[in-house]
Amino acid sequence: MTTFKHALTIPATPEHVFAAISNPERLARWWGPAGFSNTFSAFDFKTGGRWSLVMHGPDGANYPNENVFGEIVTNQKVVVEHPMQPVFRLTIELVPSNTGTLITWTQAFESADVARQVEHIVVPANDENLLRLQAEVLR
C-alpha cells in the first residue's frame, strides 16, 4: 500500500470544518482540485453510506466516482472508501489545535503501481482540495 499524506491547519473549530464536509451542498463546492465542480447523485453521510458523484473537470471532462463512507466520527474523522479504479482509502482527521483545526488528509492506494502512475496528479490535487476546504470553512 502506498500513502500520500497532506496536512493544513484551518483557523476554525473542528465543528465548523466537519460541517463543510458533512453538508452535501458545501462539500460539492470544494471537493476536488482547483477548477473542478461536482454533481452528487447519492450522499448518505453515515458509516456504510454510499456517495456517488460526477466531478466536472475544467477541461470539460466528467469523472464518475462511487464511494462508501467507511467510518464517520462526528467532528473528528471521515473515511472515504473509493472501490473503483484507482482503489484507495481517504482518511480525513480533524484535531483541535491552538490555532484552529489540524486537518490530516491521508490517501492510501491499494496498488503501489497505480499510486506511482497517479502521484503527479494526486499530490498537488490533495493540497488544492485542502485549500478549497479552507476557503469553504472561512467563507
ZILINWO-V426779 format. One line per field, one symbol per residue. ss: DSSP state (~ for helix, > for strand, _ for the rest). phi: phi as a letter, one per 30 degrees, with the letter a starting at -180 (. if undefined). Layout:
ss: ???
phi: ???
This chain:
ss: _>>>>>>>>>___~~~~~~~~~_~~~~~~~______>>>>>>>______>>>>>>>_____>>>>>>>>>>>>___>>>>>>_____>>>>>>>>>>__>>>>>>>>>>__~~~~~~~~~~~~~~~~~~~~~~~~~~~_
phi: .cbcbbbaccdadeddddddcdcdddeddcdjdejdbbbccbacdaeidcbcacccdddjdcbdbcbbddabbeibabccccdcdddabcccccbdbdckbdcccccccdcdddeddcedcdddddddeddddeddddd
